[in-house]
Amino acid sequence: MEGTESRAPGGGSGSGAADLVARREAAQDETVRANRTWWDANADEYQAEHGEYLGDARFLWCPEGLYEDEVKLLGDVAGLDVLEIGCGAAQCARYLAGRGARVAALDLSARQLQHARRIDEQEGRAPLRLVQADATRLPFAAESFDILCSAFGAVPFVADSARLMREAARVLRPGGVWAFAVPHPVRWALPDLPGEEGLVVRHSYFDRRPYVEQDEQGRADYVEHHRTLGDRVRELTRAGLRLVDLVEPEYPRDLGEPWGGGWSALRGGLIPGTAVFITRKD
């Protein structure tokens, strides 16, 4: 669940100094360089802070506490070939392997994958098949997988998300499922604050310029990209994928604030924080 650290205007902490934060264009190569470096540098802190909540072999779709073993959005995975995209420490992939799937787990960050290997070794598990790669250039043959999944990983962190959807369709077998969770696009219109101040529109929902944290020379350190719901649907259908369901989980009032930032019962009771797209390749 790499991307739950989302820091964009509608997605998370926005911790960069104000004069080092911009809404500007950032191409795919710049985005890849920035996000690979950021996640390599911050993986240790991320896993230390969130690892217990994520678990070592649980499939958590989103901060609203939506677990795959309860909602079964992927169905029975036993005997199927599954790829987790943007896997972080591969908690979701490890869960699926425990349910009988043949799993590969892919991430842009080498350090995140090192944490995945650490967990396997600590628990005495058979090592997962780990792959370091850009999600818009999947290093797999066509029709290699029955299921692709991503829980807040990769999709918001690429500039060319349309290409990612085409790649997903390419490596899926006919009848296969591609399911991914992202911060709900409406979050981009609001400041990332959990209280009432986080319920006032501050940004344009229609402004697709990414959120960029950058150094004094203007070099990007972290990039997160925004797409509207309509953008996502168009990217999927043009890639040859059929939208089967769009899950917008409600925030449990007794959950507290497990992720900080804009995740709260107040906001979650009024607007969705997560969008889970369930698609199929016909």
C-alpha positions in Angstrom: 0.0 0.0 0.0 2.7 2.4 -1.1 0.7 5.4 -1.8 -1.3 6.0 1.3 1.3 8.6 2.3 -0.4 10.8 -0.3 0.5 14.4 0.3 -1.3 16.2 -2.5 -3.9 18.9 -2.0 -6.7 16.4 -1.7 -4.6 13.5 -0.6 -2.5 13.9 2.5 -0.1 15.8 4.6 1.3 18.4 2.2 4.4 18.7 4.5 6.7 20.6 2.2 7.5 24.2 2.9 5.0 26.5 1.2 7.6 28.1 -1.1 8.8 24.7 -2.2 5.4 23.4 -3.2 3.9 24.0 -6.7 1.1 23.0 -8.9 2.9 22.7 -12.3 3.4 20.2 -15.1 5.7 17.3 -14.4 6.4 14.8 -17.2 6.7 11.1 -16.8 10.5 10.9 -16.6 10.7 13.7 -14.0 7.9 12.1 -12.0 9.7 8.7 -12.0 13.0 10.2 -10.9 11.4 12.2 -8.1 9.1 9.5 -6.7 11.7 6.7 -6.9 14.2 8.9 -4.9 11.5 10.0 -2.4 10.2 6.5 -1.7 13.8 5.1 -1.4 14.6 7.8 1.1 11.3 7.5 3.1 10.5 3.8 3.0 12.1 3.1 6.4 10.1 5.8 8.1 6.9 4.8 6.3 7.1 1.2 7.3 8.1 2.1 10.9 5.1 4.4 11.2 2.4 2.4 9.3 3.7 -1.2 9.3 1.8 -2.3 12.3 -1.5 -0.9 11.0 -0.9 -2.5 7.6 0.2 -5.8 9.0 2.6 -8.1 7.3 0.1 -10.2 5.3 -3.2 -8.3 5.2 -4.9 -6.7 2.2 -6.0 -3.3 3.3 -7.6 -1.4 0.4 -7.7 2.0 2.0 -7.6 4.0 5.3 -11.3 3.4 5.8 -10.5 -0.1 6.9 -11.7 -2.0 3.9 -10.0 -5.4 4.0 -10.1 -7.9 1.1 -10.9 -10.8 3.4 -14.1 -9.1 4.3 -15.2 -7.5 1.0 -13.7 -10.0 -1.5 -13.5 -7.5 -4.3 -11.0 -9.9 -6.1 -13.0 -13.1 -5.5 -11.3 -16.5 -5.1 -7.6 -16.1 -6.1 -6.5 -19.7 -5.5 -4.5 -21.0 -8.5 -4.5 -17.7 -10.3 -1.6 -15.5 -11.5 -1.8 -12.1 -9.7 0.3 -9.0 -9.9 0.3 -6.3 -7.3 1.3 -2.9 -8.7 2.9 -0.3 -6.4 3.3 -3.0 -3.7 5.4 -1.2 -1.1 6.4 -3.9 1.3 4.0 -6.3 -0.5 1.6 -6.8 2.4 -1.3 -7.3 -0.1 0.7 -9.7 -2.3 1.7 -11.7 0.8 -2.0 -12.0 1.8 -2.9 -13.2 -1.7 -0.1 -15.8 -1.8 -1.5 -17.1 1.5 -4.8 -17.7 -0.3 -3.2 -19.8 -3.0 -2.4 -17.3 -5.7 0.8 -17.3 -7.7 1.9 -13.7 -7.0 4.3 -11.2 -8.3 4.8 -7.8 -6.6 6.1 -4.7 -8.4 7.3 -1.4 -7.1 9.3 1.6 -8.3 11.3 1.8 -5.0 14.2 -0.6 -4.3 14.0 0.2 -0.6 10.4 -0.7 -0.3 11.1 -4.0 -1.9 13.9 -4.6 0.5 11.3 -4.2 3.3 9.2 -6.8 1.5 12.1 -9.2 1.5 12.8 -8.4 5.2 9.3 -9.4 6.2 9.5 -12.7 4.2 12.8 -13.5 6.0 11.6 -12.5 9.4 8.5 -14.7 9.1 10.2 -17.6 7.5 8.0 -17.3 4.4 8.8 -18.4 0.9 10.2 -15.3 -0.8 7.8 -13.4 -3.0 8.6 -12.7 -6.6 9.6 -9.1 -6.4 10.1 -6.8 -9.4 11.4 -3.2 -9.5 9.9 -1.3 -12.4 8.0 1.7 -13.6 4.3 0.8 -13.7 3.9 2.4 -17.1 6.4 -0.1 -18.5 5.4 -3.5 -17.0 8.2 -6.0 -17.7 5.8 -8.9 -18.4 4.6 -10.7 -21.5 1.1 -10.1 -22.8 -1.7 -12.0 -21.1 0.5 -13.0 -18.1 -2.0 -12.5 -15.3 -5.5 -13.2 -14.2 -5.7 -10.4 -11.7 -3.9 -7.0 -11.2 -4.4 -5.0 -8.0 -3.1 -1.9 -6.4 -4.0 -0.4 -3.0 -3.0 3.3 -3.2 0.1 2.4 -5.1 1.5 3.6 -8.4 -1.6 5.0 -10.1 -1.5 8.5 -8.6 2.2 8.6 -8.8 2.6 8.4 -12.6 2.2 11.2 -15.1 1.0 9.0 -17.9 -1.8 7.0 -16.2 -3.5 6.3 -19.5 -0.4 4.3 -20.5 -0.5 2.5 -17.2 -4.1 1.4 -18.0 -3.0 0.2 -21.4 -0.2 -1.7 -19.9 -2.6 -3.3 -17.4 -4.9 -4.3 -20.2 -1.9 -5.8 -22.2 -0.7 -8.1 -19.4 -4.2 -9.2 -18.4 -5.7 -12.3 -19.8 -9.2 -12.2 -21.3 -11.7 -12.1 -18.5 -9.1 -10.8 -16.1 -9.7 -8.2 -13.4 -7.8 -5.0 -12.7 -8.8 -3.4 -9.4 -7.1 -0.4 -7.9 -7.7 2.0 -5.0 -6.8 5.7 -5.2 -7.5 8.9 -3.1 -11.0 9.9 -4.3 -10.6 12.7 -6.9 -13.0 15.0 -4.9 -10.3 15.3 -2.2 -8.2 17.4 -4.5 -10.7 20.3 -4.1 -10.3 20.4 -0.4 -7.4 21.3 2.0 -5.9 18.2 3.6 -7.2 18.8 7.1 -9.4 16.5 9.2 -11.6 19.1 10.9 -14.3 21.5 9.6 -11.6 23.6 7.9 -11.0 20.6 5.6 -14.6 20.9 4.3 -14.1 24.2 2.4 -13.3 24.0 -1.3 -9.9 25.6 -1.9 -8.7 24.1 -5.2 -10.4 23.4 -8.6 -11.4 19.8 -9.1 -10.8 20.4 -12.8 -7.1 21.5 -12.3 -5.1 18.5 -13.5 -1.7 20.1 -12.8 0.1 17.7 -10.4 1.2 18.5 -6.9 5.0 18.9 -6.8 7.4 19.3 -3.9 10.7 20.7 -5.3 14.0 22.0 -4.1 15.3 25.6 -4.5 16.4 24.9 -8.1 13.0 23.7 -9.1 13.9 20.0 -9.2 11.0 17.8 -8.2 11.4 15.8 -5.0 7.8 14.3 -5.0 5.0 14.3 -7.5 1.4 13.3 -7.3 -1.0 13.5 -10.2 -4.8 14.2 -10.2 -7.4 12.8 -12.5 -11.2 13.4 -12.3 -13.6 10.5 -12.2 -14.4 11.0 -15.8 -10.7 11.0 -16.7 -10.3 7.6 -15.0 -13.3 6.1 -16.8 -12.1 7.3 -20.2 -8.5 6.0 -19.6 -10.0 2.6 -18.7 -12.4 2.3 -21.5 -9.9 3.4 -24.1 -7.5 0.8 -22.9 -10.1 -1.9 -23.5 -11.2 -2.4 -19.9 -14.8 -2.4 -18.7 -15.7 -0.7 -15.5 -17.6 -3.2 -13.4 -17.9 -1.3 -10.1 -16.8 1.9 -8.4 -16.6 1.4 -4.6 -16.6 4.5 -2.4 -16.3 3.2 1.2 -17.8 5.1 4.0 -15.5 6.0 6.9 -16.4 4.1 10.1 -17.2 6.5 12.9 -15.3 4.4 15.5 -12.1 4.2 13.4 -10.4 7.3 14.7 -7.7 8.8 12.5 -5.3 6.0 11.6 -3.6 7.9 8.9 -3.7 11.5 10.1 -4.1 14.4 7.6 -7.5 14.6 6.0 -8.7 11.2 7.1 -11.3 11.6 9.8 -14.8 10.5 10.7 -16.0 14.0 10.2 -14.8 14.3 6.6 -15.4 10.6 5.8 -19.0 10.9 6.9 -19.6 13.7 4.4 -17.4 13.0 1.4 -15.7 9.8 0.1 -12.0 9.6 0.7 -11.3 6.6 -1.5 -12.3 5.4 -4.9 -11.8 1.7 -5.7 -12.2 0.9 -9.4 -13.1 -2.7 -10.4 -12.6 -3.4 -14.1 -12.5 -6.4 -16.4 -10.9 -7.2 -19.7 -13.5 -8.8 -21.9 
